[in-house]
Each structure stands twice: as structure tokens, then as C-alpha cells.
Amino acid sequence: MMDGLAYWDKIKKPVFTGWFLFWILMVAVAVQDHLKDGGKHIWEPIFWESSSALVGTLLLLLQRRKLTDRHLLQTPRKWFWQQIKPLPLFSSLFVVLVYSLRHAVYALLGLSYHHDGWITVYIYECSKIFMFFGMFYVVIFGLQAYASLLEEKENAEKSQALLREAQLHRLTQQMQPHFLFNVLNTISSLMYTDVKLADTALSQIATLLRASMELGQHSETTLADELKLLQAYAKLMSLRFVDRVEINWDIADDVLSTKVPVMSLQTILENSFKHTVEKRSQLTHIKISAYKEAGQVLLRIEDDAGHLQESGQGSGVGISNLRQRLQVLYQDKASMELINLKPSGVMTELRLPIDAGGIAP
């Protein structure tokens, strides 16, 4: 939260600009009235109003601490009362200082400064002080209330961003054990069928885990980096399901710099292996594509043999996690859909904004 000095720093420029323009206007009006009344020396109305401006500014600065008191601002009635209380004293000081200054300058110039009687002067000047300072207090209070509103809005946005960041971190970390479990399960299955192939797979896993750990520190990455992880994962799974899967890639160069959720494509490809490739002994064709369409980046992973059930394939840990991350990162600007293809096959389609401005890692 900003303290009083911070508030003053935020509003002092418009306050002093308004104060300066106000006195420029007062000088202009005084000069006009002076000439209209037959006055000859234009310096006189300029000096009169300038002396009032000088003393008025000093009095305003004396009140600065109370003007920017954060605790008083929480209760407008108390704030205004604290500003109004010293006005009788300020009015008396104003009359004494202004007229002393005017008489002194006129005396130095060998002139006499003539004005109405002191009671009339005092009543007139006090009325002006109460009116002008009162108007300015309203303006200052309004500026500070607006600054406070902006601060609260900024704090609310920061809180929301921190909440989303924490939520994303939790969701991203949730993927790590899930991913590791599936990778180790792959090695386990190979150990009982082909030890040599399992050894080859282990070296591939080292590359895969290194890439996943690097990306796992962030909520987003470029599509190019995500594809490196995906290709390493695809090679590993191809070793496990040798002669049972064929993967084709169709990636447009102009989408490689697009930001995507970390491990998003790996999650979708893993879903295809789990629900289609694992359950078949025949060859399954998988196509992975990425390109721009209608102002969005379209990412697709489709197979030619799967079939969506009413529940299961679209509600696992990985897919549910990805749906949540998409919502946190992009709200309604992104979507994911699982579609049954004809005569057979399942396509998972991910649509992301081209200028995806998610939460910074």
C-alpha cells in the first residue's frame, strides 16, 4: 500500500499544474478588471495576484501532510474536517502576510498601497480563502481517491496473477510424476521383451528427462522446444511399440515461435498411445500437425484407429490437467477438443492464440 508521500508523488504534478493555471486565470481576470476600471499600471494587478498566489502556495504546502494522510483518506468526513480546521488561522495569516508584502513592496518603490478598511479586507479575503481552498481540497481528495482506486485495481490484478501462477506451478508439477511413471512403465515392459532395446531406450530416456526437467520450470515454452520433447518421447514410444506405430509430422515453420503450455503435446500424444496403440497389435498411423488458421495456431494429433468412449479418453489425469492449464493461461482464447474420425480414429485439436500472452514463467 502507498503511504501519504507516495500518494503526494502521484498527484503533485496535476495538483501544481491546476494550482498554477488557477492563478494564471486569476491574474488575467485582475488585469482585465484593472484596465476596465481605468487603471494605468498593469504591473499592479499582476503583483497583487502573484503575492496572493505565493502566500496561498506556502499555506497549501504547510497543509501537505494532512492532505496526504492515508488514514484520514479512509474516512472522507475526518479528512475534510482536518483540512477545514486550520482555515480560520490560514485566513488570518494570509491577510497579514499578503498585505504586509504588498505594503513593503510599494514602500520600496516609494508608493502607497491603498485598499479598503481592514475589516472589509479581512472579511473579503477570508471568504476567498474558504471558497478557493475548499474547492481545491475537493479536487485533491478526488485525485487521491482516484489514485487509491487505481492502486486497489493494480493490487487485485497482481493478486490474480500470483494466484494463477501458483495454480499453474501446481498443475505443471503435477505432470512430472505422471510423466515419469509412464516413462518408467515403458522401460519396465521392454526389460521383459528385449533387453538390448531397453538399453537403447534408457539412453533415449536420459535425453527425454533432461528436456522435461528444463521445460518443467516454466508454464509455457515455444512450440519449437515443445516439439523437441515430443520427438524424444515419440522415439521412445516407437522403440516400445516397434512395427506397431508410424508417426508423420507436418509442422509449419511460421508457428515454431508460438508459446504453448509445457508438455501439452506430449500429454496428447501419450493419450493416443495409451488408448489406441497399446490396445492394438496392428499398425497405427499417427499424424502430428501444426499451422495457422483463422488467427490462431492449430495443433493436431490424430490416429487412424482409436475411438472415443463416453468416458475415459478425455478425462484422464493428463488431459484434465491440460484443460485446467489452458483455462488458467488463456481463459476463453484457447480450446481443446477430442473428435471421433470416420470411419475410425481420434483427433485431438488444440487451438491457441497466436499472441498467447500467458503468465510469465
PELIN-V757254 format. One line per field, one symbol per residue. ss: DSSP state (a for helix, b for strand, c for the rest). burial: + if it has 16 or more other C-alpha atoms within 10 Angstrom, else -. A space follows every 50 residues. Layout:
BEGIN
ss->???
burial->???
END
This chain:
BEGIN
ss->cccaaaaaaaaaaaaaaaaaaaaaaaaaaaaaaaaacccccaaaaaaaaa aaaaaaaaaaaacaaaaccaaaaccaaaaaaaaaacaaaaaaaaaaaaaa aaaaaaaacccccccccaaaaaaaaaaaaaaaaaaaaaaaaaaaaaaaaa aaaaaaaaaaaaaaaaaaaaaaaaaaaaaaaaaaaaaaaaacccaaaaaa aaaaaaaaaaaaaaaccccbbbaaaaaaaaaaaaaaaaaaccccbbbbbb bcaaacccbbbccaaaaaaaaaaaaaaccccccbbbbbbbbbbccbbbbb bbbcccccccccccccaaaaaaaaaaaaaaaaacbbbbbbcccccbbbbb bbbcccccccc
burial->---+--++--+-------+---++-++--++--+---------+++-+++ +++-++--++-----+++++-++-----++-++---+--++--++-+++- +++------------------+--++--++--++-++--++-+++-++-- ----------+--++-+++-++--+---+---+--++--+-------+-- ++-++--++-++--++-++++++++++-++-++++++++++--++-+--- +---++-++++++++++++++++-+++------+++++++++---+++++ ++++++++----++---++-+++-++-+++---+++-+-++---++++++ ++++-+-++--
END
